Amino acid sequence: MSKTIKVALAGAGAFGIKHLDGIKNIDGVEVVSLISRDLEKTREVAAQYGIGHVTTELDESLALPEVDAVILCTPTQMHASQTLACLKAGKHVQVEIPLCDVYREGQEVLAMQQQTGLVAMVGHTRRFNPSHQYVNGKIRAGEFNIQQMDVQTYFFRRTNMNALGQPRSWTDHLLWHHAAHTVDLFAYQCGSPIVKANAIQGPIHPALGIAMDMSIQLKAANGAICTLSLSFNNNGPLGTFFRYIGDSATYIARYDDLFSGKEEKIDVSGVAVSMNGIELQDREFFAAIREGREPNSSIAGVMDCYRVLHELEQQLNG
C-alpha cells in the first residue's frame, strides 16, 4: 500500500489524544474520522487536529469507504465487540489494551482475524517503549538473561477517574487492564511462555465493585519469575515501574526511560526513531498494513496473555 492510510479513531479521551499526537509524526497517515460519545467535545478535538468527520457512532465511520484502518481507544468492555465490527467491515484495527475482559470473546476476535487476514494488533505498549526495547536487544544478543522481574503498578484512583482526572463512564480493572501489560511483557522478554501463575486480591470496593489491590506471581517455562504488585490506593508516585534482575545486570524501566540498578540513567535515544512508545506502537501498526505482515503484538501474538489472565480470574473467583 503506497497511498495515504486513512484512519478512524474511536475514543477522544486521554489515550485517544496520545495516539493523535503520535500519528502527527508519521508520514503517509491521516486521521479522517473521530468517534466519541460526547459530540461537542469530539468536535473540539477534531478541530484541533484537523479531522473532517465527527460522529458518536462507530458504525458510521466503518461505513466510510475511504477508511482503511481503525484505532480503538474506547472502554474495556467494548473492545472485543468493536474489534469484531471493524474486522467484519474489512478494516485493519488496533485496539488499546486489553483486547477483552472475557477470554472467550478474545478467542472469537482471533478467529475472525484469521478468517479475514486483516492486520489486527493490541496496544501492548511496553513491547514498544524504548526502555524495554533496549533490554530486549540485550536479551536477543545473549548479553542478558532475566532471573526475576519485580513490577509495581500504582495509581491513586479511589473514585472512577481517568488519566486526566475526569470522571469515567466505565470501571477500570487491575487484572484485565493493568496486569495485562506485565503478563504479556514478561513472557515476551523471556521468550518463554508462562507456565505457573498465582494471584491474591484485597477487599472489593463497595461502590466500584473491583479489588483495589492485587498481587500476582508468574513463572516462565525457562525458570524466570515475576512478582507484580498492583494498587489503585497508592497515594504516591503513579505509574508502572519495572525492575529487571538478570544474570549480568539490573535495569529499572519507567515507561520510555531506563536506569541501571544504581539509578544511573541509560541513554536509549538511539533505540528507535522516537522516544514515544505510543508513537512507536502506531508506527508498527501502519508498517504492518503497508508490508502485509503480522505486527508485533498481533492478536495471535498476545493471546496467551489473556489465557493467563483468565486462569488468574478463575483463581480469584474460586
C-alpha positions in Angstrom: 0.0 0.0 0.0 1.6 3.2 -1.2 -1.3 5.6 -0.8 -2.0 7.5 2.4 -3.5 5.3 5.1 -6.8 6.8 6.2 -7.7 6.2 9.9 -10.8 6.4 12.1 -10.0 6.9 15.8 -12.7 5.9 18.3 -12.3 7.5 21.8 -11.3 11.1 22.1 -10.2 10.9 25.7 -6.8 10.8 27.3 -5.4 7.9 25.4 -7.0 8.9 22.1 -5.2 12.2 22.3 -1.9 10.3 22.8 -2.5 8.5 19.6 -3.4 11.6 17.7 -0.2 13.3 18.9 1.9 10.3 17.8 0.2 10.0 14.4 1.1 13.6 13.7 4.7 12.5 13.4 4.1 9.6 11.0 4.2 10.2 7.3 1.6 8.8 5.0 -1.2 8.5 7.6 -4.2 10.7 8.0 -7.0 10.6 10.7 -10.2 11.3 8.7 -12.8 10.4 11.3 -13.2 10.8 15.0 -15.7 8.9 17.1 -16.6 9.6 20.7 -19.7 9.7 22.9 -19.8 13.5 23.6 -20.4 15.2 20.2 -19.4 18.7 21.2 -16.1 17.6 22.9 -15.4 15.4 20.0 -15.8 18.3 17.6 -13.4 20.4 19.7 -10.7 17.7 19.5 -11.4 17.2 15.8 -10.9 20.9 15.1 -7.6 20.9 17.0 -6.3 18.0 14.8 -7.9 19.0 11.5 -10.2 15.9 11.4 -13.1 16.4 9.0 -15.6 13.8 10.1 -17.1 13.5 13.6 -19.6 11.1 14.9 -20.8 9.3 18.0 -21.3 6.0 16.2 -18.5 3.6 15.2 -20.7 2.1 12.5 -21.0 5.4 10.7 -17.2 5.6 10.4 -16.9 1.9 9.4 -19.3 2.7 6.5 -16.9 5.3 5.1 -15.2 3.6 2.1 -12.1 5.8 2.4 -11.3 4.4 6.0 -8.6 1.8 5.8 -7.9 1.3 9.5 -9.4 2.0 12.9 -7.7 2.6 16.3 -10.0 1.8 19.3 -9.4 3.8 22.5 -12.8 3.0 24.0 -13.9 1.5 27.3 -12.5 -2.0 28.0 -15.9 -3.7 27.9 -16.4 -2.6 24.3 -13.0 -3.7 22.9 -13.8 -7.2 21.7 -17.2 -6.4 20.1 -15.8 -3.3 18.4 -12.7 -5.1 17.1 -15.0 -7.7 15.6 -17.1 -5.0 14.0 -14.0 -3.4 12.4 -12.8 -6.8 11.0 -16.2 -7.6 9.7 -16.3 -4.2 7.9 -13.0 -5.0 6.2 -10.9 -2.5 8.3 -7.5 -3.1 9.8 -7.7 -2.5 13.5 -5.6 -1.6 16.5 -7.4 -1.9 19.8 -6.0 -0.5 23.0 -5.2 -2.8 25.9 -6.9 -5.0 26.9 -8.3 -6.9 23.9 -11.1 -8.3 26.1 -12.1 -8.9 29.7 -13.7 -12.2 28.8 -11.3 -14.8 27.3 -13.9 -16.4 25.1 -14.5 -13.1 23.4 -10.8 -12.6 22.7 -10.8 -16.1 21.1 -13.7 -15.0 18.8 -11.8 -12.0 17.7 -8.7 -14.1 16.9 -10.8 -16.5 14.8 -12.3 -13.5 12.9 -8.8 -12.0 12.3 -7.6 -15.4 10.9 -10.6 -15.6 8.7 -10.2 -12.1 7.2 -6.4 -11.9 7.2 -6.5 -8.2 8.1 -3.9 -6.6 10.3 -5.1 -6.6 13.9 -3.0 -5.7 16.9 -3.4 -4.9 20.6 -1.8 -1.9 22.3 0.7 -3.7 24.5 2.8 -0.6 24.6 5.5 -2.0 26.8 6.8 -4.0 23.9 7.4 -0.7 22.1 8.8 1.6 24.9 12.5 2.3 24.1 13.4 1.3 27.6 12.0 -2.2 27.2 13.3 -2.4 23.6 16.8 -1.8 24.9 16.5 -4.7 27.4 15.1 -6.9 24.6 18.1 -6.1 22.5 20.4 -7.2 25.2 18.5 -10.4 25.6 18.5 -11.2 21.9 22.2 -10.5 21.8 22.8 -13.1 24.5 24.2 -10.4 26.9 21.4 -10.5 29.5 19.0 -13.1 30.8 16.1 -12.4 33.2 16.1 -14.1 36.5 13.3 -12.0 38.0 11.1 -9.1 37.1 9.8 -7.1 40.0 7.0 -4.8 38.9 4.9 -2.2 40.7 1.7 -0.8 39.1 0.5 2.0 41.3 -2.3 4.6 40.9 -4.4 6.8 43.2 -7.8 6.1 41.9 -10.3 5.7 44.7 -13.0 7.2 42.6 -13.8 6.4 38.9 -11.4 8.9 37.2 -9.3 8.7 34.0 -5.7 9.7 33.5 -6.7 13.4 33.1 -8.7 13.4 36.4 -12.0 13.3 34.6 -15.0 11.1 35.6 -15.1 7.8 33.7 -18.3 6.2 32.4 -16.8 2.8 32.9 -14.7 1.0 35.5 -11.1 0.2 35.1 -9.6 -3.1 36.2 -6.3 -4.1 37.8 -6.3 -7.6 36.4 -7.7 -7.3 32.8 -6.1 -4.0 32.1 -3.0 -3.1 34.2 -1.8 -6.6 34.9 -2.1 -7.4 31.2 0.9 -5.1 30.4 3.2 -7.0 32.7 1.9 -10.6 32.0 2.5 -10.0 28.3 5.8 -8.2 28.7 7.2 -10.9 31.0 6.6 -13.7 28.5 7.7 -11.6 25.6 11.0 -10.6 27.2 11.7 -14.1 28.5 10.9 -15.6 25.1 9.2 -18.3 27.1 5.5 -19.0 27.9 4.1 -18.6 31.4 3.6 -22.0 33.0 2.6 -21.0 36.5 0.5 -18.1 37.8 -0.9 -17.2 41.2 -2.9 -14.2 42.4 -4.5 -12.8 45.5 -6.5 -9.6 45.9 -7.6 -7.2 48.6 -11.1 -6.1 49.6 -13.7 -5.3 46.9 -14.5 -1.6 46.7 -18.1 -1.1 47.9 -19.0 1.3 45.0 -16.7 0.3 42.2 -17.2 -3.5 42.7 -13.5 -4.2 42.0 -10.4 -5.1 44.0 -8.3 -2.1 44.6 -5.1 -4.1 45.4 -3.7 -7.2 43.9 -0.5 -9.4 44.0 0.5 -11.7 41.1 3.3 -14.3 40.8 4.4 -15.7 37.4 6.9 -18.3 36.3 8.1 -18.8 32.7 9.0 -22.2 31.2 12.6 -21.1 31.2 12.6 -20.7 35.0 12.4 -16.9 35.2 9.9 -15.5 37.7 7.9 -12.2 38.1 6.4 -10.5 41.1 3.7 -7.9 40.3 2.1 -5.6 42.8 -0.9 -3.5 41.7 -2.9 -0.8 43.6 -5.5 1.9 43.0 -4.9 3.0 46.6 -1.3 4.3 46.3 -1.0 8.0 47.2 2.5 8.5 45.8 4.4 8.2 42.5 2.0 6.9 39.9 2.6 4.5 37.0 4.3 1.2 36.4 8.0 0.6 37.4 9.8 -2.5 36.2 13.0 -3.9 37.8 14.7 -6.4 35.6 17.1 -8.5 37.7 19.3 -10.6 35.5 22.5 -12.7 35.4 24.7 -9.8 34.2 22.9 -6.5 35.1 19.9 -4.9 36.8 17.7 -2.4 34.8 14.8 -0.2 36.0 12.3 0.8 33.3 9.9 3.7 33.8 7.8 4.0 30.7 10.2 5.2 27.9 13.1 5.8 30.3 15.7 3.3 31.6 18.1 3.3 34.5 20.7 0.9 35.9 20.0 -0.8 39.2 22.0 2.0 40.8 19.7 4.7 39.3 22.2 5.7 36.6 20.2 6.9 33.5 20.9 4.9 30.4 20.7 6.6 27.0 18.0 4.9 24.9 17.6 7.7 22.4 19.2 5.6 19.6 17.0 2.5 20.2 14.2 3.7 17.9 13.1 6.6 15.7 11.1 8.1 18.5 11.2 8.2 22.3 7.4 7.9 22.5 6.2 4.3 23.0 2.6 5.1 21.7 4.0 6.6 18.5 6.2 3.5 18.0 3.2 1.3 18.6 1.3 3.2 15.9 4.3 3.1 13.5 4.3 -0.7 13.8 0.6 -0.9 13.1 0.9 1.2 9.9 4.1 -0.5 8.8 2.4 -3.9 9.1 -0.5 -2.7 7.0 1.8 -1.4 4.2 4.0 -4.5 4.3 1.1 -7.0 4.5 2.6 -8.8 7.6 1.7 -9.7 11.1 2.6 -6.9 13.5 4.4 -7.2 16.8 1.6 -7.5 19.5 -0.8 -9.0 16.9 -3.9 -10.6 18.4 -2.3 -14.1 17.9 0.9 -12.9 19.5 -0.7 -11.6 22.7 -3.5 -14.2 23.1 -1.5 -16.3 25.6 -1.5 -13.3 27.9 -5.3 -13.4 28.0 -5.2 -17.1 28.7 -3.2 -16.4 31.8 -5.5 -13.5 32.9 -8.4 -15.9 32.5 -6.8 -18.5 34.7 -6.0 -15.9 37.3 -9.5 -14.6 37.3 -10.8 -18.2 37.9 -8.4 -18.4 40.9 -9.6 -15.1 42.4 -13.2 -16.1 41.9 -12.8 -19.6 43.1 
